[in-house]
Amino acid sequence: IMEKLPSKAVVDAVIEAKSEKIVASDVATQAGVSLSQARKDLTTLASLSRGDIAVSSDGELIYEFPSNLNSVLASNSAKYKALQTFEKAWPSIFWGIRVGFGVALLASVALIFSTIVVLQSSS
């Protein structure tokens, strides 16, 4: 529960990259985050997904992830799996909240209207 998850933008950028090997600058550009944030998130992502980190000849870190990154993350991180489940369920939950609010609003208007009618008829 206390594990830190990488940002969704970075995970999406890694998944969208067609290459299994990726550098932080490419992810930062594609995800729209700072380079330091991309490095932190990629390191966290590599740790969670059992990815590989190598150093290129010019000293840049090259991250390598499995091709089925979403399923690997879901199997290795309960928090990531719960977050994915919540994101899938949220539209239905939100719809239920909106319907409940609408029903409560109509019920209160009907109650107020019927109360006014009863008070007027008793006078």
Biopython code that builds the backbone (N, CA, C, O; Angstrom):
import numpy as np
from Bio.PDB.StructureBuilder import StructureBuilder

atoms = [
    (1, "ILE", "N", (0.833, -1.195, 0.000)),
    (1, "ILE", "CA", (0.000, 0.000, 0.000)),
    (1, "ILE", "C", (0.873, 1.253, 0.000)),
    (1, "ILE", "O", (0.493, 2.272, -0.576)),
    (2, "MET", "N", (2.014, 1.185, 0.627)),
    (2, "MET", "CA", (2.884, 2.345, 0.702)),
    (2, "MET", "C", (3.811, 2.464, -0.507)),
    (2, "MET", "O", (4.573, 3.427, -0.600)),
    (3, "GLU", "N", (3.761, 1.512, -1.425)),
    (3, "GLU", "CA", (4.653, 1.571, -2.577)),
    (3, "GLU", "C", (4.291, 2.752, -3.463)),
    (3, "GLU", "O", (3.120, 3.101, -3.608)),
    (4, "LYS", "N", (5.307, 3.359, -4.050)),
    (4, "LYS", "CA", (5.096, 4.493, -4.931)),
    (4, "LYS", "C", (4.928, 3.978, -6.353)),
    (4, "LYS", "O", (5.738, 3.194, -6.848)),
    (5, "LEU", "N", (3.876, 4.426, -6.988)),
    (5, "LEU", "CA", (3.626, 4.041, -8.376)),
    (5, "LEU", "C", (4.111, 5.138, -9.305)),
    (5, "LEU", "O", (4.041, 6.317, -8.958)),
    (6, "PRO", "N", (4.598, 4.773, -10.473)),
    (6, "PRO", "CA", (4.973, 5.800, -11.449)),
    (6, "PRO", "C", (3.722, 6.497, -11.980)),
    (6, "PRO", "O", (2.620, 5.951, -11.921)),
    (7, "SER", "N", (3.909, 7.696, -12.493)),
    (7, "SER", "CA", (2.755, 8.447, -12.993)),
    (7, "SER", "C", (2.144, 7.744, -14.199)),
    (7, "SER", "O", (2.828, 7.049, -14.950)),
    (8, "LYS", "N", (0.858, 7.940, -14.361)),
    (8, "LYS", "CA", (0.128, 7.298, -15.457)),
    (8, "LYS", "C", (0.664, 7.753, -16.808)),
    (8, "LYS", "O", (0.712, 6.964, -17.752)),
    (9, "ALA", "N", (1.069, 9.020, -16.913)),
    (9, "ALA", "CA", (1.596, 9.533, -18.184)),
    (9, "ALA", "C", (2.870, 8.808, -18.594)),
    (9, "ALA", "O", (3.075, 8.524, -19.774)),
    (10, "VAL", "N", (3.725, 8.509, -17.621)),
    (10, "VAL", "CA", (4.980, 7.815, -17.923)),
    (10, "VAL", "C", (4.694, 6.366, -18.317)),
    (10, "VAL", "O", (5.276, 5.857, -19.274)),
    (11, "VAL", "N", (3.809, 5.707, -17.590)),
    (11, "VAL", "CA", (3.459, 4.321, -17.923)),
    (11, "VAL", "C", (2.854, 4.261, -19.324)),
    (11, "VAL", "O", (3.194, 3.378, -20.112)),
    (12, "ASP", "N", (1.967, 5.192, -19.630)),
    (12, "ASP", "CA", (1.359, 5.224, -20.965)),
    (12, "ASP", "C", (2.402, 5.486, -22.045)),
    (12, "ASP", "O", (2.339, 4.894, -23.123)),
    (13, "ALA", "N", (3.368, 6.374, -21.765)),
    (13, "ALA", "CA", (4.418, 6.670, -22.744)),
    (13, "ALA", "C", (5.289, 5.444, -23.007)),
    (13, "ALA", "O", (5.694, 5.197, -24.143)),
    (14, "VAL", "N", (5.572, 4.684, -21.964)),
    (14, "VAL", "CA", (6.379, 3.471, -22.131)),
    (14, "VAL", "C", (5.601, 2.434, -22.932)),
    (14, "VAL", "O", (6.163, 1.773, -23.805)),
    (15, "ILE", "N", (4.314, 2.290, -22.639)),
    (15, "ILE", "CA", (3.484, 1.313, -23.355)),
    (15, "ILE", "C", (3.339, 1.714, -24.822)),
    (15, "ILE", "O", (3.372, 0.855, -25.703)),
    (16, "GLU", "N", (3.179, 3.019, -25.092)),
    (16, "GLU", "CA", (2.992, 3.488, -26.463)),
    (16, "GLU", "C", (4.273, 3.399, -27.285)),
    (16, "GLU", "O", (4.219, 3.317, -28.512)),
    (17, "ALA", "N", (5.432, 3.416, -26.611)),
    (17, "ALA", "CA", (6.694, 3.296, -27.346)),
    (17, "ALA", "C", (6.783, 1.885, -27.918)),
    (17, "ALA", "O", (6.617, 0.904, -27.193)),
    (18, "LYS", "N", (7.038, 1.790, -29.177)),
    (18, "LYS", "CA", (7.046, 0.475, -29.824)),
    (18, "LYS", "C", (8.313, -0.314, -29.498)),
    (18, "LYS", "O", (8.338, -1.536, -29.648)),
    (19, "SER", "N", (9.351, 0.370, -29.056)),
    (19, "SER", "CA", (10.606, -0.295, -28.729)),
    (19, "SER", "C", (10.580, -0.760, -27.272)),
    (19, "SER", "O", (10.007, -0.089, -26.414)),
    (20, "GLU", "N", (11.193, -1.894, -27.000)),
    (20, "GLU", "CA", (11.267, -2.364, -25.616)),
    (20, "GLU", "C", (12.329, -1.599, -24.841)),
    (20, "GLU", "O", (12.275, -1.541, -23.613)),
    (21, "LYS", "N", (13.299, -1.007, -25.546)),
    (21, "LYS", "CA", (14.341, -0.208, -24.904)),
    (21, "LYS", "C", (13.995, 1.261, -25.085)),
    (21, "LYS", "O", (13.632, 1.706, -26.174)),
    (22, "ILE", "N", (14.118, 2.010, -23.979)),
    (22, "ILE", "CA", (13.698, 3.404, -24.014)),
    (22, "ILE", "C", (14.598, 4.218, -23.091)),
    (22, "ILE", "O", (15.114, 3.697, -22.102)),
    (23, "VAL", "N", (14.784, 5.504, -23.418)),
    (23, "VAL", "CA", (15.591, 6.388, -22.574)),
    (23, "VAL", "C", (14.670, 7.423, -21.930)),
    (23, "VAL", "O", (13.578, 7.696, -22.429)),
    (24, "ALA", "N", (15.123, 7.988, -20.828)),
    (24, "ALA", "CA", (14.300, 8.904, -20.040)),
    (24, "ALA", "C", (13.914, 10.152, -20.820)),
    (24, "ALA", "O", (12.807, 10.664, -20.649)),
    (25, "SER", "N", (14.800, 10.650, -21.669)),
    (25, "SER", "CA", (14.480, 11.871, -22.416)),
    (25, "SER", "C", (13.312, 11.654, -23.372)),
    (25, "SER", "O", (12.478, 12.544, -23.545)),
    (26, "ASP", "N", (13.247, 10.482, -23.993)),
    (26, "ASP", "CA", (12.119, 10.182, -24.886)),
    (26, "ASP", "C", (10.810, 10.111, -24.108)),
    (26, "ASP", "O", (9.784, 10.626, -24.553)),
    (27, "VAL", "N", (10.854, 9.476, -22.953)),
    (27, "VAL", "CA", (9.649, 9.349, -22.121)),
    (27, "VAL", "C", (9.214, 10.715, -21.607)),
    (27, "VAL", "O", (8.023, 11.024, -21.593)),
    (28, "ALA", "N", (10.180, 11.539, -21.181)),
    (28, "ALA", "CA", (9.852, 12.877, -20.669)),
    (28, "ALA", "C", (9.163, 13.711, -21.746)),
    (28, "ALA", "O", (8.200, 14.427, -21.469)),
    (29, "THR", "N", (9.660, 13.612, -22.966)),
    (29, "THR", "CA", (9.062, 14.356, -24.079)),
    (29, "THR", "C", (7.657, 13.854, -24.388)),
    (29, "THR", "O", (6.728, 14.645, -24.550)),
    (30, "GLN", "N", (7.510, 12.547, -24.467)),
    (30, "GLN", "CA", (6.216, 11.974, -24.835)),
    (30, "GLN", "C", (5.181, 12.134, -23.722)),
    (30, "GLN", "O", (4.004, 12.363, -24.001)),
    (31, "ALA", "N", (5.613, 12.013, -22.459)),
    (31, "ALA", "CA", (4.674, 12.093, -21.341)),
    (31, "ALA", "C", (4.422, 13.523, -20.874)),
    (31, "ALA", "O", (3.451, 13.779, -20.162)),
    (32, "GLY", "N", (5.283, 14.452, -21.268)),
    (32, "GLY", "CA", (5.103, 15.839, -20.851)),
    (32, "GLY", "C", (5.492, 16.077, -19.406)),
    (32, "GLY", "O", (4.883, 16.904, -18.727)),
    (33, "VAL", "N", (6.500, 15.362, -18.929)),
    (33, "VAL", "CA", (6.984, 15.543, -17.562)),
    (33, "VAL", "C", (8.452, 15.967, -17.620)),
    (33, "VAL", "O", (9.089, 15.896, -18.672)),
    (34, "SER", "N", (8.980, 16.412, -16.473)),
    (34, "SER", "CA", (10.382, 16.808, -16.443)),
    (34, "SER", "C", (11.283, 15.582, -16.582)),
    (34, "SER", "O", (10.850, 14.453, -16.350)),
    (35, "LEU", "N", (12.513, 15.812, -16.954)),
    (35, "LEU", "CA", (13.461, 14.718, -17.137)),
    (35, "LEU", "C", (13.734, 14.000, -15.820)),
    (35, "LEU", "O", (13.829, 12.773, -15.787)),
    (36, "SER", "N", (13.860, 14.765, -14.732)),
    (36, "SER", "CA", (14.110, 14.121, -13.431)),
    (36, "SER", "C", (12.916, 13.279, -12.999)),
    (36, "SER", "O", (13.091, 12.198, -12.438)),
    (37, "GLN", "N", (11.703, 13.765, -13.256)),
    (37, "GLN", "CA", (10.500, 12.990, -12.924)),
    (37, "GLN", "C", (10.422, 11.729, -13.768)),
    (37, "GLN", "O", (10.044, 10.667, -13.274)),
    (38, "ALA", "N", (10.779, 11.846, -15.042)),
    (38, "ALA", "CA", (10.772, 10.672, -15.921)),
    (38, "ALA", "C", (11.780, 9.638, -15.435)),
    (38, "ALA", "O", (11.485, 8.442, -15.440)),
    (39, "ARG", "N", (12.956, 10.075, -15.018)),
    (39, "ARG", "CA", (13.963, 9.138, -14.512)),
    (39, "ARG", "C", (13.480, 8.429, -13.256)),
    (39, "ARG", "O", (13.633, 7.215, -13.121)),
    (40, "LYS", "N", (12.891, 9.199, -12.330)),
    (40, "LYS", "CA", (12.369, 8.597, -11.086)),
    (40, "LYS", "C", (11.282, 7.571, -11.400)),
    (40, "LYS", "O", (11.290, 6.458, -10.874)),
    (41, "ASP", "N", (10.348, 7.963, -12.264)),
    (41, "ASP", "CA", (9.238, 7.073, -12.595)),
    (41, "ASP", "C", (9.708, 5.840, -13.358)),
    (41, "ASP", "O", (9.193, 4.744, -13.137)),
    (42, "LEU", "N", (10.670, 6.005, -14.247)),
    (42, "LEU", "CA", (11.193, 4.854, -14.989)),
    (42, "LEU", "C", (11.931, 3.889, -14.069)),
    (42, "LEU", "O", (11.835, 2.673, -14.235)),
    (43, "THR", "N", (12.669, 4.428, -13.097)),
    (43, "THR", "CA", (13.355, 3.566, -12.138)),
    (43, "THR", "C", (12.343, 2.804, -11.284)),
    (43, "THR", "O", (12.513, 1.611, -11.029)),
    (44, "THR", "N", (11.297, 3.491, -10.848)),
    (44, "THR", "CA", (10.233, 2.835, -10.085)),
    (44, "THR", "C", (9.541, 1.780, -10.935)),
    (44, "THR", "O", (9.254, 0.679, -10.465)),
    (45, "LEU", "N", (9.277, 2.121, -12.179)),
    (45, "LEU", "CA", (8.621, 1.197, -13.100)),
    (45, "LEU", "C", (9.492, -0.029, -13.364)),
    (45, "LEU", "O", (8.990, -1.151, -13.429)),
    (46, "ALA", "N", (10.777, 0.186, -13.513)),
    (46, "ALA", "CA", (11.696, -0.939, -13.727)),
    (46, "ALA", "C", (11.729, -1.844, -12.503)),
    (46, "ALA", "O", (11.819, -3.066, -12.630)),
    (47, "SER", "N", (11.657, -1.248, -11.323)),
    (47, "SER", "CA", (11.651, -2.036, -10.094)),
    (47, "SER", "C", (10.371, -2.861, -9.970)),
    (47, "SER", "O", (10.418, -4.036, -9.608)),
    (48, "LEU", "N", (9.242, -2.249, -10.267)),
    (48, "LEU", "CA", (7.960, -2.948, -10.143)),
    (48, "LEU", "C", (7.762, -4.027, -11.201)),
    (48, "LEU", "O", (7.163, -5.068, -10.932)),
    (49, "SER", "N", (8.271, -3.770, -12.407)),
    (49, "SER", "CA", (8.012, -4.694, -13.509)),
    (49, "SER", "C", (9.171, -5.654, -13.764)),
    (49, "SER", "O", (9.153, -6.420, -14.727)),
    (50, "ARG", "N", (10.162, -5.606, -12.907)),
    (50, "ARG", "CA", (11.368, -6.438, -13.076)),
    (50, "ARG", "C", (12.045, -6.119, -14.413)),
    (50, "ARG", "O", (12.560, -7.002, -15.099)),
    (51, "GLY", "N", (12.029, -4.823, -14.761)),
    (51, "GLY", "CA", (12.676, -4.375, -15.987)),
    (51, "GLY", "C", (14.181, -4.305, -15.802)),
    (51, "GLY", "O", (14.695, -4.533, -14.707)),
    (52, "ASP", "N", (14.875, -3.990, -16.874)),
    (52, "ASP", "CA", (16.333, -3.954, -16.854)),
    (52, "ASP", "C", (16.803, -2.530, -17.114)),
    (52, "ASP", "O", (16.222, -1.815, -17.931)),
    (53, "ILE", "N", (17.855, -2.126, -16.417)),
    (53, "ILE", "CA", (18.457, -0.815, -16.625)),
    (53, "ILE", "C", (19.901, -1.041, -17.039)),
    (53, "ILE", "O", (20.655, -1.728, -16.351)),
    (54, "ALA", "N", (20.281, -0.456, -18.173)),
    (54, "ALA", "CA", (21.650, -0.571, -18.671)),
    (54, "ALA", "C", (22.188, 0.827, -18.939)),
    (54, "ALA", "O", (21.428, 1.790, -19.030)),
    (55, "VAL", "N", (23.506, 0.925, -19.064)),
    (55, "VAL", "CA", (24.146, 2.203, -19.355)),
    (55, "VAL", "C", (24.714, 2.140, -20.765)),
    (55, "VAL", "O", (25.437, 1.209, -21.119)),
    (56, "SER", "N", (24.375, 3.150, -21.563)),
    (56, "SER", "CA", (24.873, 3.179, -22.941)),
    (56, "SER", "C", (26.331, 3.634, -22.950)),
    (56, "SER", "O", (26.878, 3.999, -21.910)),
    (57, "SER", "N", (26.957, 3.610, -24.122)),
    (57, "SER", "CA", (28.365, 3.993, -24.233)),
    (57, "SER", "C", (28.579, 5.474, -23.936)),
    (57, "SER", "O", (29.671, 5.872, -23.530)),
    (58, "ASP", "N", (27.537, 6.297, -24.137)),
    (58, "ASP", "CA", (27.671, 7.718, -23.810)),
    (58, "ASP", "C", (27.135, 8.061, -22.423)),
    (58, "ASP", "O", (26.966, 9.238, -22.104)),
    (59, "GLY", "N", (26.866, 7.059, -21.599)),
    (59, "GLY", "CA", (26.520, 7.272, -20.195)),
    (59, "GLY", "C", (25.044, 7.478, -19.900)),
    (59, "GLY", "O", (24.687, 7.840, -18.779)),
    (60, "GLU", "N", (24.200, 7.258, -20.862)),
    (60, "GLU", "CA", (22.762, 7.433, -20.651)),
    (60, "GLU", "C", (22.133, 6.113, -20.204)),
    (60, "GLU", "O", (22.511, 5.041, -20.676)),
    (61, "LEU", "N", (21.173, 6.206, -19.292)),
    (61, "LEU", "CA", (20.487, 5.000, -18.822)),
    (61, "LEU", "C", (19.478, 4.536, -19.859)),
    (61, "LEU", "O", (18.687, 5.329, -20.370)),
    (62, "ILE", "N", (19.511, 3.257, -20.161)),
    (62, "ILE", "CA", (18.560, 2.657, -21.098)),
    (62, "ILE", "C", (17.690, 1.689, -20.306)),
    (62, "ILE", "O", (18.188, 0.751, -19.684)),
    (63, "TYR", "N", (16.396, 1.932, -20.340)),
    (63, "TYR", "CA", (15.441, 1.107, -19.608)),
    (63, "TYR", "C", (14.822, 0.111, -20.571)),
    (63, "TYR", "O", (14.467, 0.453, -21.700)),
    (64, "GLU", "N", (14.699, -1.116, -20.112)),
    (64, "GLU", "CA", (14.081, -2.159, -20.924)),
    (64, "GLU", "C", (12.957, -2.791, -20.118)),
    (64, "GLU", "O", (13.156, -3.208, -18.977)),
    (65, "PHE", "N", (11.784, -2.859, -20.716)),
    (65, "PHE", "CA", (10.600, -3.366, -20.034)),
    (65, "PHE", "C", (10.013, -4.537, -20.806)),
    (65, "PHE", "O", (10.226, -4.659, -22.012)),
    (66, "PRO", "N", (9.273, -5.398, -20.112)),
    (66, "PRO", "CA", (8.595, -6.492, -20.818)),
    (66, "PRO", "C", (7.521, -5.937, -21.749)),
    (66, "PRO", "O", (6.989, -4.852, -21.512)),
    (67, "SER", "N", (7.206, -6.675, -22.797)),
    (67, "SER", "CA", (6.228, -6.195, -23.778)),
    (67, "SER", "C", (4.815, -6.144, -23.200)),
    (67, "SER", "O", (3.994, -5.340, -23.642)),
    (68, "ASN", "N", (4.528, -6.990, -22.221)),
    (68, "ASN", "CA", (3.198, -7.000, -21.580)),
    (68, "ASN", "C", (3.264, -6.257, -20.241)),
    (68, "ASN", "O", (2.980, -6.828, -19.188)),
    (69, "LEU", "N", (3.640, -4.992, -20.298)),
    (69, "LEU", "CA", (3.914, -4.203, -19.090)),
    (69, "LEU", "C", (2.706, -4.088, -18.166)),
    (69, "LEU", "O", (2.852, -4.226, -16.951)),
    (70, "ASN", "N", (1.520, -3.839, -18.712)),
    (70, "ASN", "CA", (0.325, -3.686, -17.860)),
    (70, "ASN", "C", (0.050, -4.942, -17.042)),
    (70, "ASN", "O", (-0.216, -4.849, -15.844)),
    (71, "SER", "N", (0.108, -6.099, -17.661)),
    (71, "SER", "CA", (-0.182, -7.335, -16.927)),
    (71, "SER", "C", (0.916, -7.651, -15.925)),
    (71, "SER", "O", (0.630, -8.178, -14.850)),
    (72, "VAL", "N", (2.168, -7.343, -16.252)),
    (72, "VAL", "CA", (3.262, -7.569, -15.300)),
    (72, "VAL", "C", (3.100, -6.657, -14.092)),
    (72, "VAL", "O", (3.282, -7.095, -12.956)),
    (73, "LEU", "N", (2.758, -5.388, -14.328)),
    (73, "LEU", "CA", (2.541, -4.454, -13.210)),
    (73, "LEU", "C", (1.369, -4.902, -12.341)),
    (73, "LEU", "O", (1.447, -4.850, -11.114)),
    (74, "ALA", "N", (0.290, -5.338, -12.973)),
    (74, "ALA", "CA", (-0.881, -5.782, -12.219)),
    (74, "ALA", "C", (-0.569, -7.011, -11.374)),
    (74, "ALA", "O", (-1.084, -7.149, -10.265)),
    (75, "SER", "N", (0.272, -7.902, -11.891)),
    (75, "SER", "CA", (0.591, -9.103, -11.114)),
    (75, "SER", "C", (1.606, -8.830, -10.009)),
    (75, "SER", "O", (1.633, -9.546, -9.008)),
    (76, "ASN", "N", (2.442, -7.802, -10.175)),
    (76, "ASN", "CA", (3.472, -7.513, -9.166)),
    (76, "ASN", "C", (3.064, -6.457, -8.157)),
    (76, "ASN", "O", (3.694, -6.349, -7.104)),
    (77, "SER", "N", (2.038, -5.680, -8.439)),
    (77, "SER", "CA", (1.653, -4.584, -7.552)),
    (77, "SER", "C", (0.147, -4.603, -7.307)),
    (77, "SER", "O", (-0.643, -4.381, -8.225)),
    (78, "ALA", "N", (-0.234, -4.865, -6.084)),
    (78, "ALA", "CA", (-1.652, -4.860, -5.731)),
    (78, "ALA", "C", (-2.233, -3.447, -5.849)),
    (78, "ALA", "O", (-3.398, -3.278, -6.207)),
    (79, "LYS", "N", (-1.423, -2.448, -5.548)),
    (79, "LYS", "CA", (-1.888, -1.064, -5.632)),
    (79, "LYS", "C", (-2.187, -0.692, -7.084)),
    (79, "LYS", "O", (-3.186, -0.025, -7.355)),
    (80, "TYR", "N", (-1.340, -1.111, -8.016)),
    (80, "TYR", "CA", (-1.562, -0.827, -9.432)),
    (80, "TYR", "C", (-2.807, -1.545, -9.929)),
    (80, "TYR", "O", (-3.587, -0.990, -10.703)),
    (81, "LYS", "N", (-2.988, -2.778, -9.482)),
    (81, "LYS", "CA", (-4.170, -3.540, -9.888)),
    (81, "LYS", "C", (-5.444, -2.884, -9.351)),
    (81, "LYS", "O", (-6.449, -2.797, -10.056)),
    (82, "ALA", "N", (-5.392, -2.423, -8.094)),
    (82, "ALA", "CA", (-6.552, -1.746, -7.506)),
    (82, "ALA", "C", (-6.844, -0.439, -8.242)),
    (82, "ALA", "O", (-8.005, -0.092, -8.463)),
    (83, "LEU", "N", (-5.796, 0.278, -8.617)),
    (83, "LEU", "CA", (-5.970, 1.532, -9.351)),
    (83, "LEU", "C", (-6.594, 1.280, -10.720)),
    (83, "LEU", "O", (-7.471, 2.033, -11.143)),
    (84, "GLN", "N", (-6.157, 0.240, -11.413)),
    (84, "GLN", "CA", (-6.751, -0.107, -12.704)),
    (84, "GLN", "C", (-8.223, -0.483, -12.551)),
    (84, "GLN", "O", (-9.060, -0.070, -13.353)),
    (85, "THR", "N", (-8.533, -1.261, -11.525)),
    (85, "THR", "CA", (-9.919, -1.664, -11.281)),
    (85, "THR", "C", (-10.788, -0.444, -10.983)),
    (85, "THR", "O", (-11.910, -0.339, -11.479)),
    (86, "PHE", "N", (-10.265, 0.481, -10.168)),
    (86, "PHE", "CA", (-11.013, 1.692, -9.840)),
    (86, "PHE", "C", (-11.257, 2.534, -11.092)),
    (86, "PHE", "O", (-12.353, 3.064, -11.278)),
    (87, "GLU", "N", (-10.241, 2.660, -11.951)),
    (87, "GLU", "CA", (-10.400, 3.443, -13.177)),
    (87, "GLU", "C", (-11.444, 2.832, -14.104)),
    (87, "GLU", "O", (-12.140, 3.554, -14.817)),
    (88, "LYS", "N", (-11.555, 1.504, -14.097)),
    (88, "LYS", "CA", (-12.569, 0.855, -14.926)),
    (88, "LYS", "C", (-13.964, 1.017, -14.307)),
    (88, "LYS", "O", (-14.951, 1.159, -15.028)),
    (89, "ALA", "N", (-14.040, 0.996, -12.980)),
    (89, "ALA", "CA", (-15.335, 1.053, -12.307)),
    (89, "ALA", "C", (-15.836, 2.482, -12.115)),
    (89, "ALA", "O", (-17.032, 2.680, -11.903)),
    (90, "TRP", "N", (-14.964, 3.477, -12.182)),
    (90, "TRP", "CA", (-15.353, 4.850, -11.866)),
    (90, "TRP", "C", (-16.510, 5.370, -12.722)),
    (90, "TRP", "O", (-17.400, 6.007, -12.159)),
    (91, "PRO", "N", (-16.564, 5.149, -14.024)),
    (91, "PRO", "CA", (-17.713, 5.659, -14.780)),
    (91, "PRO", "C", (-19.055, 5.127, -14.266)),
    (91, "PRO", "O", (-20.034, 5.870, -14.205)),
    (92, "SER", "N", (-19.101, 3.863, -13.903)),
    (92, "SER", "CA", (-20.350, 3.291, -13.363)),
    (92, "SER", "C", (-20.672, 3.880, -11.997)),
    (92, "SER", "O", (-21.829, 4.186, -11.706)),
    (93, "ILE", "N", (-19.666, 4.038, -11.172)),
    (93, "ILE", "CA", (-19.870, 4.631, -9.838)),
    (93, "ILE", "C", (-20.372, 6.064, -9.984)),
    (93, "ILE", "O", (-21.305, 6.473, -9.293)),
    (94, "PHE", "N", (-19.752, 6.827, -10.885)),
    (94, "PHE", "CA", (-20.149, 8.215, -11.085)),
    (94, "PHE", "C", (-21.576, 8.303, -11.621)),
    (94, "PHE", "O", (-22.337, 9.183, -11.218)),
    (95, "TRP", "N", (-21.939, 7.398, -12.525)),
    (95, "TRP", "CA", (-23.305, 7.365, -13.033)),
    (95, "TRP", "C", (-24.285, 7.117, -11.886)),
    (95, "TRP", "O", (-25.329, 7.763, -11.809)),
    (96, "GLY", "N", (-23.947, 6.181, -10.994)),
    (96, "GLY", "CA", (-24.796, 5.896, -9.837)),
    (96, "GLY", "C", (-24.958, 7.112, -8.927)),
    (96, "GLY", "O", (-26.045, 7.371, -8.411)),
    (97, "ILE", "N", (-23.872, 7.851, -8.737)),
    (97, "ILE", "CA", (-23.936, 9.059, -7.917)),
    (97, "ILE", "C", (-24.860, 10.090, -8.562)),
    (97, "ILE", "O", (-25.678, 10.706, -7.880)),
    (98, "ARG", "N", (-24.729, 10.277, -9.871)),
    (98, "ARG", "CA", (-25.584, 11.249, -10.569)),
    (98, "ARG", "C", (-27.050, 10.849, -10.507)),
    (98, "ARG", "O", (-27.912, 11.694, -10.266)),
    (99, "VAL", "N", (-27.346, 9.563, -10.723)),
    (99, "VAL", "CA", (-28.734, 9.094, -10.667)),
    (99, "VAL", "C", (-29.290, 9.245, -9.255)),
    (99, "VAL", "O", (-30.431, 9.668, -9.071)),
    (100, "GLY", "N", (-28.479, 8.897, -8.264)),
    (100, "GLY", "CA", (-28.923, 9.042, -6.873)),
    (100, "GLY", "C", (-29.219, 10.486, -6.523)),
    (100, "GLY", "O", (-30.205, 10.776, -5.845)),
    (101, "PHE", "N", (-28.372, 11.389, -6.980)),
    (101, "PHE", "CA", (-28.622, 12.806, -6.725)),
    (101, "PHE", "C", (-29.909, 13.261, -7.407)),
    (101, "PHE", "O", (-30.701, 13.998, -6.819)),
    (102, "GLY", "N", (-30.116, 12.823, -8.643)),
    (102, "GLY", "CA", (-31.327, 13.202, -9.362)),
    (102, "GLY", "C", (-32.585, 12.684, -8.689)),
    (102, "GLY", "O", (-33.580, 13.402, -8.581)),
    (103, "VAL", "N", (-32.541, 11.448, -8.241)),
    (103, "VAL", "CA", (-33.702, 10.868, -7.547)),
    (103, "VAL", "C", (-33.973, 11.618, -6.246)),
    (103, "VAL", "O", (-35.122, 11.926, -5.930)),
    (104, "ALA", "N", (-32.913, 11.911, -5.492)),
    (104, "ALA", "CA", (-33.084, 12.647, -4.235)),
    (104, "ALA", "C", (-33.642, 14.044, -4.498)),
    (104, "ALA", "O", (-34.479, 14.532, -3.739)),
    (105, "LEU", "N", (-33.184, 14.682, -5.559)),
    (105, "LEU", "CA", (-33.679, 16.013, -5.899)),
    (105, "LEU", "C", (-35.158, 15.973, -6.267)),
    (105, "LEU", "O", (-35.939, 16.801, -5.798)),
    (106, "LEU", "N", (-35.546, 15.011, -7.106)),
    (106, "LEU", "CA", (-36.962, 14.888, -7.479)),
    (106, "LEU", "C", (-37.833, 14.532, -6.276)),
    (106, "LEU", "O", (-38.947, 15.038, -6.142)),
    (107, "ALA", "N", (-37.325, 13.661, -5.401)),
    (107, "ALA", "CA", (-38.090, 13.287, -4.210)),
    (107, "ALA", "C", (-38.289, 14.489, -3.292)),
    (107, "ALA", "O", (-39.369, 14.665, -2.728)),
    (108, "SER", "N", (-37.265, 15.311, -3.140)),
    (108, "SER", "CA", (-37.411, 16.483, -2.266)),
    (108, "SER", "C", (-38.376, 17.503, -2.866)),
    (108, "SER", "O", (-39.151, 18.122, -2.137)),
    (109, "VAL", "N", (-38.337, 17.685, -4.190)),
    (109, "VAL", "CA", (-39.287, 18.602, -4.836)),
    (109, "VAL", "C", (-40.710, 18.071, -4.682)),
    (109, "VAL", "O", (-41.629, 18.843, -4.407)),
    (110, "ALA", "N", (-40.904, 16.757, -4.857)),
    (110, "ALA", "CA", (-42.232, 16.158, -4.699)),
    (110, "ALA", "C", (-42.711, 16.298, -3.257)),
    (110, "ALA", "O", (-43.885, 16.580, -3.018)),
    (111, "LEU", "N", (-41.817, 16.105, -2.304)),
    (111, "LEU", "CA", (-42.183, 16.235, -0.884)),
    (111, "LEU", "C", (-42.588, 17.667, -0.556)),
    (111, "LEU", "O", (-43.584, 17.884, 0.134)),
    (112, "ILE", "N", (-41.845, 18.624, -1.032)),
    (112, "ILE", "CA", (-42.169, 20.035, -0.773)),
    (112, "ILE", "C", (-43.490, 20.395, -1.439)),
    (112, "ILE", "O", (-44.324, 21.069, -0.834)),
    (113, "PHE", "N", (-43.689, 19.954, -2.672)),
    (113, "PHE", "CA", (-44.938, 20.247, -3.391)),
    (113, "PHE", "C", (-46.136, 19.625, -2.673)),
    (113, "PHE", "O", (-47.167, 20.274, -2.495)),
    (114, "SER", "N", (-45.992, 18.361, -2.261)),
    (114, "SER", "CA", (-47.117, 17.707, -1.572)),
    (114, "SER", "C", (-47.381, 18.355, -0.213)),
    (114, "SER", "O", (-48.534, 18.434, 0.212)),
    (115, "THR", "N", (-46.347, 18.816, 0.470)),
    (115, "THR", "CA", (-46.531, 19.506, 1.747)),
    (115, "THR", "C", (-47.293, 20.814, 1.539)),
    (115, "THR", "O", (-48.184, 21.138, 2.324)),
    (116, "ILE", "N", (-46.959, 21.554, 0.512)),
    (116, "ILE", "CA", (-47.659, 22.810, 0.210)),
    (116, "ILE", "C", (-49.119, 22.531, -0.120)),
    (116, "ILE", "O", (-50.002, 23.252, 0.345)),
    (117, "VAL", "N", (-49.390, 21.497, -0.913)),
    (117, "VAL", "CA", (-50.758, 21.144, -1.276)),
    (117, "VAL", "C", (-51.561, 20.754, -0.025)),
    (117, "VAL", "O", (-52.705, 21.181, 0.131)),
    (118, "VAL", "N", (-50.972, 19.949, 0.860)),
    (118, "VAL", "CA", (-51.665, 19.532, 2.093)),
    (118, "VAL", "C", (-51.955, 20.743, 2.975)),
    (118, "VAL", "O", (-53.050, 20.851, 3.525)),
    (119, "LEU", "N", (-51.003, 21.646, 3.118)),
    (119, "LEU", "CA", (-51.211, 22.832, 3.975)),
    (119, "LEU", "C", (-52.272, 23.741, 3.390)),
    (119, "LEU", "O", (-53.065, 24.313, 4.138)),
    (120, "GLN", "N", (-52.312, 23.892, 2.063)),
    (120, "GLN", "CA", (-53.318, 24.751, 1.450)),
    (120, "GLN", "C", (-54.714, 24.129, 1.553)),
    (120, "GLN", "O", (-55.699, 24.844, 1.736)),
    (121, "SER", "N", (-54.800, 22.804, 1.437)),
    (121, "SER", "CA", (-56.123, 22.174, 1.483)),
    (121, "SER", "C", (-56.683, 22.110, 2.907)),
    (121, "SER", "O", (-57.897, 22.033, 3.097)),
    (122, "SER", "N", (-55.800, 22.142, 3.899)),
    (122, "SER", "CA", (-56.291, 22.091, 5.272)),
    (122, "SER", "C", (-56.712, 23.484, 5.783)),
    (122, "SER", "O", (-57.384, 23.585, 6.810)),
    (123, "SER", "N", (-56.332, 24.526, 5.092)),
    (123, "SER", "CA", (-56.671, 25.883, 5.540)),
    (123, "SER", "C", (-58.019, 26.313, 5.105)),
    (123, "SER", "O", (-58.438, 27.430, 5.408)),
]
sb = StructureBuilder()
sb.init_structure("model")
sb.init_model(0)
sb.init_chain("A")
sb.init_seg("    ")
for serial, (resi, resn, name, xyz) in enumerate(atoms, 1):
    if name == "N":
        sb.init_residue(resn, " ", resi, " ")
    sb.init_atom(name, np.array(xyz, "f"), 0.0, 1.0, " ", f" {name:<3s}", serial, name[0])
structure = sb.get_structure()
